Amino acid sequence: MTAPEVPATAAPETTRFAETREFLARVRQQVGEVVVGQEVVVERALIAMLTSGHLLLQGVPGLAKTLLVAAISKAIDLEFARIQFTIDLLPSDIVGSEILDQKTHEFRTHKGPIFTNLLLADEINRAAPKVQSALLEAMQERRVTIGNQNYPLPAPFLVIATQNPVEQAGTFELPEAQLDRFMLLHRLEYLSAEDEKEVLRRNMKLGVRREGKGAVARTEFDVLGEKLKGSAAMLVKAMEDVQEVHVSEAFLEHTIEIVNRTRKHPRLELGCSPRAGISLVKASRARALIWGRDYVLPEDLFALAEDVILHRIRLTYEAVAEGFTGPQVLQEILSETVQ
C-alpha cells in the first residue's frame, strides 16, 4: 500500500540523543551484514524493542525472518530463545510447569523458554488456540502463572512471531484478542533482483565448517557477528530517549481521527481498539528517534499505519463480496485524513 502524499519536511538531525542514534546505527549495520534488503523489517524490529511492543512477521518461508531475529539478538546483549510452534505443543512447553522432585517429594518450578528477553515464536499459527492463549498474559502483563504462583518475565521482554500466510493446512487463525496484542504486523515481500543476487553472492562464499573428521556446509547463521554492538544498558537508555520525543497536539488529533474512521467506516465491521492509537504514537516516536529527530512527523504516522492498523480491522461480508481489500479501505481513510 502506498501512503498518501505528505509534504516532505527537510529536518536536520538533532544533536539530542546522539549516543542512542549511534547505538541504533551500529545495530542496523551489523544486522545488515547478514540480512540483505530487509531494512524496513529491521526498523520495525527496533521500533518494537524500543517501545516494549511485540512484532508479528508474515511472509512465506525463506525470507530470513528467523535469521533477522537471531542477528538482532547477537548485536545486542540479550537472551534469545526460539519456540517452534506445532500442533502438539502444550502451554507448559512455553511457560514451564511444576515438577515433583523424587528426592525431596516436593514440587519445584521448571521455567519454560518464555523467560528470556527476545522470544521468537516461529509459525505461531500452527499451535492450537489454547497454546496461543498462553502467550496473552505474558505479552500484556509481562508475567506468567505457573501453578499458583506469578512470575515476572525478564526486562526487556519482546515477542517476535512469524506466520506463513499461504499454507493453511494444520494452522489456526489467530484470534482478534491476540492479534491486538501485537503492536506491529509487518508483511514481508520477496527481495528485489539485485538484493537476491547479493544473497547468492554471499552464500557462495560461506564455504564449509569442519567438525571432527567430517564437515558441513556453512549457513548464514554461522556468520552471525559475535562482537556486540550494544548492551542491554544501551537499549534501556534508548527506550528512555523514546519517551523524550515530542508529540504535538495536531499529531494526536490525526491519530484519533484515523482510529475513529476505522470504527465508523461502512465497509468495516471491526475497527481499531484504543490500543491501536497508543501503538501508532509509540511506534512513531521510536521511528522519529531512529531517523534522527526529537519530534514526530505525519510521515511517521503514514509510514506505520499499515503495520499498526491492518491486522486490527475486519471488512464486512458485503465489502469482501464487492472485491474490496483491507489496504484499499485503509488507503481511503488515510487519504481523507490529510485532506
Sequence and secondary structure as in RCSB ss.txt:
>XXXX:A:sequence
MTAPEVPATAAPETTRFAETREFLARVRQQVGEVVVGQEVVVERALIAMLTSGHLLLQGVPGLAKTLLVAAISKA
IDLEFARIQFTIDLLPSDIVGSEILDQKTHEFRTHKGPIFTNLLLADEINRAAPKVQSALLEAMQERRVTIGNQN
YPLPAPFLVIATQNPVEQAGTFELPEAQLDRFMLLHRLEYLSAEDEKEVLRRNMKLGVRREGKGAVARTEFDVLG
EKLKGSAAMLVKAMEDVQEVHVSEAFLEHTIEIVNRTRKHPRLELGCSPRAGISLVKASRARALIWGRDYVLPED
LFALAEDVILHRIRLTYEAVAEGFTGPQVLQEILSETVQ
>XXXX:A:secstr
              STTHHHHHHHHHHHHHHHTTS S HHHHHHHHHHHHHT  EEEE  TTSSHHHHHHHHHHH
BT  EEEEE  TT  THHHHEEEEEETTTTEEEEEE TTSSSEEEEETGGGS HHHHHHHHHHHHHSEEEETTEE
EE  SS EEEEEE SS  TT     HHHHTT SEEEE     HHHHHHHHHHHHT  EEEETTEEEE  GGGG  
 S SB HHHHHHHHHHHTTSB  HHHHHHHHHHHHHHHH TTEEE   HHHHHHHHHHHHHHHHHTT SB  HHH
HHHHHHHHHGGG EE HHHHHTT  HHHHHHHHHHHHT 
